[in-house]
Amino acid sequence: METLSNASGTFAIRLLKILCQDNPTRNVFCSPVSISSALAMVLLGAKGNTATQMAQALSLNTEEDIHRGFQSLLAEVNKPGTQYLLRTANRLFGEKTCQFLSTFKESCLQFYHAELEELSFIKAAEESREHINTWVSKKTEGKIEELLPGSSIDAETRLVLVNAVYFKGKWDEQFDETYTREMPFKIKQEEQRPVQMMYQEATFKLAHVGEVRAQLLELPYAGEELSLLVLLPDDGVELSTVEKNLTFEKLTAWTKPDCMKSTEVEVLLPKFKLQEDYDMESVLRRLGMVDAFQQGKADLSAMSAEGDLCLSKFVHKSFVEVNEEGTEAAAASGCIVIAECCMESGPRW
């Protein structure tokens, strides 16, 4: 699973950089593991150049056993007996008149625990959309309510592959609400906004990364299995400068035990809530995944014997709330496969 972990980390940083470029003045929050899980199920049904492009976009080595890696990751994420709540779920929603290959269905079930539920997109598109959205809402404790937007499902829809992930964890060292107060938070060098700032003084792992001129703080959740990493640029250093120099290899090196030292530190952390909504097609195209969205080029023949299948839409929604008690977060990804695609060679705007 280490190979997949490295690939997932590399994919996450590449994804972050593109989303930051697209929204330089906005907050960015997404779940790379949700996006990659949904895409990996599509990859099970892809062949040829389509499969190669998808694997490269996900930073995966096609010679490795990709899907067994995801199977192990799924088991690790959903393991019982933790002091936090973390779970992920996958599901396929297929047109009842479409014949999906048994090898595809069995592999999705074996590696991703994703059962195929038959719906009638041809006769009841809107009801099917609402049904899928209800499933996602249930799996994310109501935090992701409308994954599939209106008109995203129609009579041409053949399959919707969905992933949902939910997390809730309490801080190992919780913040005292009585210390929370309004304070200015620096958005850019020249801009500040008032926020509800939490405060505590305690011992945490801390490092100064001279390479990018930033501080790295680890805030563990109860049980100390999972943590929130906070990368804070030094005074006078733009966040964009740190982002440009960030790679998964560097982040891994910076967070090694010999770099992070237990330090008595005063922590001021904004209390915040974010909800984001992304149409991932243009992002995935820029990562090199082009053919999957094009009729005549998309090869999803390992999914169904029905010809001319391709992706029409890939949506991702996310939610996160950070407060004195801890963190609650959720995300969902939906990949829509249709029987006909537009003939465009570039991204749709």
C-alpha positions as CSV (number, residue, x, y, z in Angstrom):
1,M,0.0,0.0,0.0
2,E,3.0,2.3,0.4
3,T,3.3,2.6,-3.4
4,L,-0.3,3.8,-3.6
5,S,0.2,6.1,-0.6
6,N,3.0,7.8,-2.4
7,A,1.0,8.0,-5.6
8,S,-2.0,9.4,-3.7
9,G,0.2,12.0,-2.0
10,T,1.7,13.1,-5.4
11,F,-1.8,13.3,-6.9
12,A,-3.1,15.4,-4.0
13,I,-0.4,18.0,-4.3
14,R,-0.8,18.2,-8.1
15,L,-4.5,18.6,-7.6
16,L,-4.1,21.3,-5.0
17,K,-1.8,23.3,-7.2
18,I,-4.3,23.3,-10.1
19,L,-7.2,24.3,-7.9
20,C,-5.1,27.1,-6.4
21,Q,-4.3,28.4,-9.8
22,D,-7.9,28.3,-10.8
23,N,-9.0,30.1,-7.6
24,P,-6.0,32.3,-6.5
25,T,-8.2,34.4,-4.2
26,R,-10.5,31.7,-2.9
27,N,-10.2,28.9,-0.3
28,V,-9.5,25.5,-1.6
29,F,-10.7,22.3,0.0
30,C,-11.1,18.9,-1.6
31,S,-10.6,15.2,-0.8
32,P,-8.0,13.6,-3.1
33,V,-8.8,10.1,-1.8
34,S,-12.5,10.5,-2.7
35,I,-11.6,11.7,-6.2
36,S,-9.0,9.0,-6.8
37,S,-11.3,6.3,-5.5
38,A,-14.1,7.2,-8.0
39,L,-11.6,7.4,-10.8
40,A,-10.0,4.1,-9.9
41,M,-13.4,2.4,-10.3
42,V,-13.6,3.9,-13.8
43,L,-10.1,2.7,-14.4
44,L,-11.3,-0.8,-13.8
45,G,-13.6,-0.4,-16.9
46,A,-11.0,1.4,-19.1
47,K,-8.6,0.0,-21.7
48,G,-5.8,1.2,-23.9
49,N,-4.8,4.8,-24.0
50,T,-7.8,5.8,-21.9
51,A,-6.5,3.6,-19.1
52,T,-2.9,4.8,-19.5
53,Q,-4.0,8.5,-19.3
54,M,-6.1,7.9,-16.2
55,A,-3.3,6.0,-14.4
56,Q,-0.8,8.8,-15.2
57,A,-3.3,11.5,-14.1
58,L,-3.6,9.7,-10.7
59,S,0.3,9.3,-10.6
60,L,-0.2,5.6,-10.5
61,N,2.4,3.0,-11.8
62,T,0.4,0.7,-14.1
63,E,2.8,-2.1,-13.4
64,E,1.8,-2.2,-9.8
65,D,-1.4,-3.9,-8.6
66,I,-3.3,-0.6,-8.3
67,H,-6.7,-2.1,-7.2
68,R,-5.3,-4.3,-4.5
69,G,-3.6,-1.1,-3.1
70,F,-7.0,0.6,-3.1
71,Q,-8.5,-2.4,-1.4
72,S,-5.9,-2.2,1.4
73,L,-6.5,1.6,1.7
74,L,-10.2,1.1,2.0
75,A,-9.7,-1.4,4.8
76,E,-7.3,0.9,6.6
77,V,-9.7,3.9,6.3
78,N,-12.7,1.9,7.5
79,K,-10.9,0.1,10.3
80,P,-12.9,-0.2,13.6
81,G,-11.8,0.6,17.1
82,T,-10.5,4.1,16.5
83,Q,-11.0,7.2,18.7
84,Y,-12.1,9.1,15.5
85,L,-14.8,8.4,13.0
86,L,-13.5,7.9,9.4
87,R,-15.3,6.0,6.8
88,T,-15.6,5.8,3.0
89,A,-18.2,4.2,0.8
90,N,-18.4,3.4,-3.0
91,R,-21.4,2.6,-5.1
92,L,-22.3,2.1,-8.7
93,F,-25.7,3.2,-10.0
94,G,-26.4,1.6,-13.5
95,E,-29.1,1.9,-16.1
96,K,-31.2,-1.2,-15.7
97,T,-31.3,-1.9,-19.5
98,C,-27.5,-1.7,-19.9
99,Q,-25.5,-4.9,-19.6
100,F,-22.4,-4.4,-17.6
101,L,-19.6,-7.0,-17.8
102,S,-19.6,-9.4,-14.9
103,T,-15.8,-9.0,-14.5
104,F,-16.2,-5.2,-14.0
105,K,-19.0,-5.7,-11.5
106,E,-17.1,-8.3,-9.6
107,S,-13.9,-6.3,-9.5
108,C,-15.7,-3.2,-8.2
109,L,-17.3,-5.3,-5.5
110,Q,-14.0,-7.1,-4.6
111,F,-11.7,-4.1,-4.5
112,Y,-14.0,-1.2,-3.7
113,H,-17.0,-2.8,-1.9
114,A,-19.1,-1.1,-4.6
115,E,-22.3,-2.8,-5.3
116,L,-24.2,-2.1,-8.5
117,E,-27.7,-0.7,-8.0
118,E,-30.0,-0.7,-11.0
119,L,-32.0,2.5,-11.8
120,S,-34.0,3.7,-14.7
121,F,-32.1,6.7,-16.1
122,I,-34.1,6.4,-19.3
123,K,-37.5,6.6,-17.8
124,A,-36.9,8.4,-14.4
125,A,-33.8,10.5,-14.7
126,E,-34.7,13.1,-12.1
127,E,-35.9,10.5,-9.5
128,S,-32.6,8.6,-10.1
129,R,-30.6,11.8,-9.5
130,E,-32.5,12.4,-6.2
131,H,-32.0,8.8,-5.1
132,I,-28.2,9.0,-5.7
133,N,-28.0,12.4,-3.8
134,T,-29.9,10.8,-0.9
135,W,-27.4,8.0,-0.7
136,V,-24.5,10.5,-0.6
137,S,-26.2,12.6,2.0
138,K,-26.8,9.6,4.2
139,K,-23.1,8.5,3.9
140,T,-21.8,12.0,4.8
141,E,-24.2,12.6,7.8
142,G,-26.1,15.2,5.7
143,K,-23.0,17.3,5.0
144,I,-23.1,16.7,1.2
145,E,-26.7,17.1,0.1
146,E,-26.7,17.8,-3.6
147,L,-23.7,16.1,-5.2
148,L,-25.3,15.7,-8.6
149,P,-26.7,19.1,-9.8
150,G,-30.0,19.5,-11.8
151,S,-30.0,18.1,-15.3
152,S,-26.7,16.2,-14.8
153,I,-28.6,12.9,-15.3
154,D,-30.6,12.2,-18.4
155,A,-31.7,9.4,-20.7
156,E,-28.2,9.0,-22.1
157,T,-26.8,8.2,-18.7
158,R,-25.6,4.6,-18.3
159,L,-23.6,4.6,-15.1
160,V,-22.8,6.8,-12.1
161,L,-19.8,5.9,-10.0
162,V,-19.9,7.5,-6.6
163,N,-17.6,7.8,-3.6
164,A,-18.4,9.4,-0.3
165,V,-16.0,10.0,2.7
166,Y,-16.8,11.3,6.2
167,F,-14.5,12.2,9.1
168,K,-15.0,13.5,12.6
169,G,-12.3,13.7,15.2
170,K,-11.7,15.5,18.5
171,W,-8.4,17.3,19.2
172,D,-6.0,15.4,21.4
173,E,-5.5,18.9,23.1
174,Q,-8.8,20.7,22.8
175,F,-9.1,24.5,22.6
176,D,-10.9,26.3,25.4
177,E,-13.9,28.2,24.1
178,T,-13.4,31.0,26.6
179,Y,-10.2,32.0,24.9
180,T,-11.8,32.3,21.4
181,R,-12.2,35.9,20.3
182,E,-12.3,38.0,17.2
183,M,-8.9,38.8,15.8
184,P,-7.5,39.9,12.4
185,F,-6.4,37.0,10.0
186,K,-3.9,37.8,7.3
187,I,-5.3,36.8,3.8
188,K,-2.5,38.3,1.9
189,Q,0.4,40.6,2.8
190,E,-1.8,43.6,2.3
191,E,-5.1,42.2,3.4
192,Q,-6.6,41.1,6.7
193,R,-10.1,39.9,7.8
194,P,-11.7,39.5,11.2
195,V,-12.1,35.9,12.3
196,Q,-13.0,33.9,15.4
197,M,-9.5,32.9,16.6
198,M,-9.0,29.9,18.9
199,Y,-6.1,29.9,21.3
200,Q,-4.1,27.4,23.4
201,E,-0.7,27.0,24.8
202,A,0.6,23.4,24.8
203,T,3.4,21.0,23.5
204,F,3.1,20.2,19.8
205,K,5.5,19.0,17.2
206,L,6.9,22.0,15.3
207,A,9.4,22.6,12.6
208,H,10.8,25.6,10.7
209,V,11.3,24.8,7.0
210,G,14.0,27.1,5.8
211,E,13.7,25.9,2.2
212,V,10.3,27.6,1.8
213,R,10.5,29.9,4.9
214,A,7.5,28.5,6.7
215,Q,6.6,26.9,10.0
216,L,5.0,23.4,10.1
217,L,2.8,22.5,13.0
218,E,1.2,19.1,13.8
219,L,-2.1,19.1,15.7
220,P,-3.0,15.5,16.5
221,Y,-6.5,14.2,16.9
222,A,-7.4,12.0,19.9
223,G,-5.5,8.7,19.7
224,E,-2.7,10.4,17.9
225,E,-3.2,8.3,14.7
226,L,-4.3,11.2,12.6
227,S,-3.2,14.9,12.6
228,L,-3.9,18.2,11.0
229,L,-0.8,19.7,9.5
230,V,-0.6,23.5,9.4
231,L,1.9,25.1,7.0
232,L,2.3,28.8,7.9
233,P,4.5,31.1,5.8
234,D,7.0,33.3,7.6
235,D,6.2,37.1,7.8
236,G,6.7,38.6,4.4
237,V,6.4,35.3,2.5
238,E,3.4,34.9,0.2
239,L,1.4,31.6,0.5
240,S,1.6,31.2,-3.3
241,T,5.4,31.0,-3.0
242,V,5.1,28.1,-0.5
243,E,2.5,26.4,-2.7
244,K,4.7,26.6,-5.8
245,N,7.6,24.9,-4.0
246,L,5.5,22.2,-2.4
247,T,5.8,18.6,-3.4
248,F,4.8,15.3,-1.7
249,E,8.4,14.2,-1.3
250,K,9.3,17.5,0.4
251,L,6.3,17.4,2.7
252,T,7.2,13.8,3.7
253,A,10.8,14.8,4.4
254,W,9.7,17.9,6.5
255,T,7.4,15.8,8.7
256,K,9.9,13.1,9.6
257,P,10.5,12.6,13.3
258,D,14.0,14.1,13.2
259,C,12.6,17.3,11.7
260,M,9.6,17.8,13.9
261,K,10.5,18.7,17.5
262,S,8.2,18.7,20.5
263,T,7.9,22.4,21.5
264,E,5.9,24.5,23.9
265,V,4.0,26.7,21.5
266,E,1.2,29.2,21.5
267,V,-1.3,28.3,18.8
268,L,-3.8,30.7,17.3
269,L,-6.0,28.9,14.8
270,P,-9.1,30.3,13.0
271,K,-12.4,28.7,13.7
272,F,-13.9,28.1,10.3
273,K,-16.4,26.3,8.0
274,L,-15.9,25.7,4.3
275,Q,-18.1,24.2,1.6
276,E,-16.7,23.8,-1.9
277,D,-18.1,22.5,-5.2
278,Y,-15.9,21.6,-8.2
279,D,-16.5,20.5,-11.8
280,M,-13.4,18.4,-12.2
281,E,-13.4,17.8,-16.0
282,S,-11.0,20.7,-16.8
283,V,-8.7,19.8,-14.0
284,L,-8.5,16.1,-15.1
285,R,-7.9,17.2,-18.7
286,R,-5.0,19.3,-17.5
287,L,-3.6,16.3,-15.7
288,G,-3.6,14.5,-19.0
289,M,-6.9,12.6,-18.8
290,V,-8.3,13.7,-22.1
291,D,-9.6,10.7,-24.0
292,A,-12.1,9.5,-21.4
293,F,-14.3,12.6,-22.0
294,Q,-14.3,12.2,-25.9
295,Q,-16.6,10.1,-28.0
296,G,-14.6,8.0,-30.4
297,K,-11.5,8.1,-28.2
298,A,-12.8,6.9,-24.9
299,D,-12.3,3.2,-24.4
300,L,-14.5,2.0,-21.6
301,S,-15.0,-1.4,-23.2
302,A,-14.0,-3.3,-20.0
303,M,-17.1,-1.8,-18.4
304,S,-19.8,-2.8,-20.9
305,A,-20.1,-4.2,-24.3
306,E,-22.2,-1.2,-25.2
307,G,-20.2,1.0,-27.6
308,D,-19.5,4.7,-27.4
309,L,-19.4,5.0,-23.6
310,C,-17.5,8.0,-22.2
311,L,-17.5,10.3,-19.3
312,S,-19.8,13.3,-19.4
313,K,-19.2,14.9,-16.0
314,F,-17.1,14.5,-12.9
315,V,-18.3,16.5,-9.9
316,H,-16.8,16.9,-6.4
317,K,-18.2,18.5,-3.3
318,S,-16.6,19.0,0.1
319,F,-17.3,20.3,3.6
320,V,-15.1,21.0,6.6
321,E,-15.6,22.6,9.9
322,V,-12.8,23.3,12.4
323,N,-13.7,24.4,16.0
324,E,-12.5,24.2,19.6
325,E,-13.6,20.5,19.9
326,G,-12.1,19.2,16.7
327,T,-12.8,18.7,13.0
328,E,-15.7,17.4,11.0
329,A,-15.3,16.9,7.2
330,A,-17.0,15.2,4.3
331,A,-16.6,14.9,0.6
332,A,-18.2,13.1,-2.3
333,S,-17.3,12.5,-6.0
334,G,-19.6,11.5,-8.8
335,C,-18.5,10.3,-12.2
336,I,-21.2,10.1,-14.9
337,V,-20.8,7.7,-17.9
338,I,-23.1,8.3,-20.9
339,A,-23.7,6.5,-24.2
340,E,-22.8,9.5,-26.4
341,C,-20.4,12.4,-25.9
342,C,-19.8,15.7,-27.5
343,M,-17.0,15.8,-30.1
344,E,-15.1,18.6,-28.5
345,S,-11.3,18.3,-28.3
346,G,-10.9,20.8,-25.5
347,P,-12.5,21.5,-22.2
348,R,-16.1,22.8,-22.1
349,W,-16.6,26.2,-20.5
